[in-house]
Amino acid sequence: MNAETLNFKSGELAAINISAKDGSGTLIKSNNQIKKILAFPFVANDQTFTDKDIEGTMKVEYINFGESHITISDTSKVNLSASDQQRANREALLIREALSKNDPTLTPSFQFMRPVAGIVTSPYGKQRYINGQKRSVHLALDMNGKIGDPIIAPLKGRVVLIGNFFYTGNTVILSHGEGLYTSYAHMDEITADLGKIIQQDNQIGTVGATGRVTGPHLHWTVYFNGNKINPEWLIEEDFLKTLLQ
């Protein structure tokens, strides 16, 4: 008898039944069943994955999320000089380091709130073109807002990075524990303090238009166990209940 194949989507967060009580990673008990929470990456083609705690194979399906075409008038933000490229490379290392600062004192609830009130203006997964040039896939959520609109922490977390970066402007990264992080980019004002715990619903700053942008908005990225997942699913009504079904 062939092992079961479980099907998932690019950027999906899933809770999968396991038989062992001593499984590794993020485990949660629901209806007397131990579940392991996994994040699946964006894939350009269907891919299969395995996990030592889960029987069978997991297939992640490619989804065509569409395209996004934007125009940036400041071409120096599109075709970088050598010095700007060096700066961007240094900042990428700082961000990578911050995403390794897991806080062992925190356990995420996965009961997310919206970080801003504005609507989604650019969804996760779109193939981005800037000034007609094909660039990386948009693995975040852009949410509308005016300069000065409040940004709140959607979950309790610790501030592990604050900076002003070439691409993302004024940026904050929160660690929520167990490999879950959220990033907030293009902010105007940052009101959070590095190293401090931020309670859910507390303000961390305001919407802005810093870095490489076409206008004010929040660029919200969610990372779990090294994968950038789709934030839009996390703020759907009854997300946690649906996750644990």
N, C-alpha and C positions, 0 to 999 in steps of 0.2 A: 504494500500500500504506500503510495507516494505521500511525502510530508505535505502539509497544507501550505499554500502560498497566500500570504496576506498582502492586500493591495492598499497602497497609500499614494498621496499626491505630493508633488514638489512643495517643499516648505511646510509640510504638515507636522503638527505635534500630535502624538498618539499615545494612548495608554493600552498596553497589551498584557493579557493574562500570562502569568508565569506559574510554574508548578512549585518551584523552590522558594522557601521562605528566606533563604540566605543569598538571594540574587544581589548583584551589584548595581550601582547607579541609583537613580531616583525611583524609589518604590512607594506605592500608596495602596492602602487597603480600601476596597469598595465591595460591598455586598459579600463579605467574607472571602473575597478573592484578592490575591496579591497581584497588582498590576505594576508594570515597569513603564515609565514615561520616556519616550524616545522622540528625538527630533530628526526629521528627514530633510536632506538638503535639496536645493533647487537642482534639477537635472535637465540637461539638454537632450537626453535620450533616456528611454526606460532603463532603469538599473535595478539590480537585485542586491540585497544586503542580508547578512546573517548576524545573529547575536547569541552569545553563549547561553543566555538565560531563556531563550525563546525557541520553541520547536518550529521547524519549517523555515521557509524563505520569505523574506519581505521584498515585495516589488514596489518600487517608487516610479510612478507614471509621469512621463513628460506632459506638461500642460503648456499650451500656447497662450500665454497671458497677454499677447499683443505687443504693440510697439509704442514708444513714447518719443516724440520729436520735439526738441527744445532748441532755442536759439540764444546764445550768450554773446552779447555785443563786445564784451571785453575778451578779445581773442587770446590774450595772454593767460587767461584762465582755462583755455581749451588746449592750446599748443604751448606747453610749458617750456620756459627757459631752463638752462642747466641748473641754475641756482634754485628755482622754484621746484624742479623735480627732486633735487637733493633734499629740500625742505620737506616735501610731501613724503619722501621715503623715510626720513627720520621720524615724522609724525606717525606713519604707519606702524613703525616699530613700537612707539609709545602706546598706541592703541592696542597692539597685540599683547604687550606686556600687561596692560590694564585688564585685558580679558583673561588673564591667567590668575588674577587675584581673587580667587574664590573665597568667600567669607564662610568659614565653617560654623559660625554662630547663627546663620540664617537658614530657614527652611521656607521655600516659596509656597504660597497657597495656590498659585495659578488662577486666582480670582482677580483678573485684571480690571482696572478702570480705564477709561479713555484719558490719555495724557493732556489732550486739549479738546475744546468743544467743537472745533471746526470739522468740516466734512473731509473725506478722503479725496484728494485731488490727483494723486498718482499712485496706483496700487502697486503691490509687490509683484515682481516677476516680469515686468515689461522690459523688452529689449530697448535699450536707450540709444538714441542717436542725438549727438550734440553738434549743431551746425553742419548737419548732414553726415557726420562721421560716426560709424558704429562704435559704441563704447560698451562698458560692462552692463550686465543685466541689473535692473533696479531691485535690489534685495532688501527693500525697506518700504516704509509707508510714508508718503507725503500727506500732511494734513493741513488744511487751510487755517489761516489766522491773520490777524492784524498785528503790527508791531506793538508789543506791550501786553498782548493777551497772555494770561497765566498758563504755565505748563506745570502739571502736577505729577508726582510719582504714582504710577499705576499700581505699584506694589511696594511694600516695605523693602528698602535696600540701603546699601552703604555706598557712598560716593568714592569711586576708585580712580576717577580721572576727571580733571577740569583742564581745559586748554582752549587756545585760539589757533585753529588749524587752517591750512591752505584751502582744502576742499570744504570742510564742514563748519568753518567759522567757530564761533563760541560753542563749545561742546561739553556735555556732561555724560559720564558713563556710571551706571549704578550696577552693583553686584547684589543679586537677590538670593544667593546661595545655591549650592548644588549645580553649578555650571550655568545658571541662568543670569543673563546680563541684558540691560537695555541701554540704548544710546540715544541722545537728544542733540540734534545738530542745528546750526544756523541761528542759534539763540541770540537775542538782543542782550538781555541782562541775565546773569547767573546769580542766584541767591543761595545756592547750596554751598556747603563748605567741604573741602576735601577731607576724607576720612570719617565724616559724620554719618550717623544713621538717619535716614529720611523715612518718616512714617508714610504709609499709604495715604494719598489725597493731600499731602503737604506740597506746597509750591517749591519748585527747584529753579525757576527762572521764568523768562518771558519769551514769546515768539519774536523772531527777528529775521534779518536778511543778511547775515554775515557769511563770509566764505563765498563759494561759487554757487550763486543762486540767480534766479530770474525774478524773484520777488519774495516777500515774507511768507514763511510757512515753517512747520516743524517736520524735520526728516527723522523719523523714528525707526530705529533698528532693534530687533530682538534676536539675541543669540542664545542657543541652548546646546550645551555640549559641543561647541565648535561650529554649529550650523546656524546660518541666518534663516529664521523661520518667518512665516507669514503673519505679521501682527494683526491683520484684519480679522482673522479667525478668533484671535484671543479676546477681542472686545465684543464679539457677538453675544447676544443675550443667552444666558444659560450655557456658556461655553464649557465651564467645568463639569456641569451635569452631563452634557453631551459627551465630553471627553471620557467620562468614567462609566458610560453605559456599557 
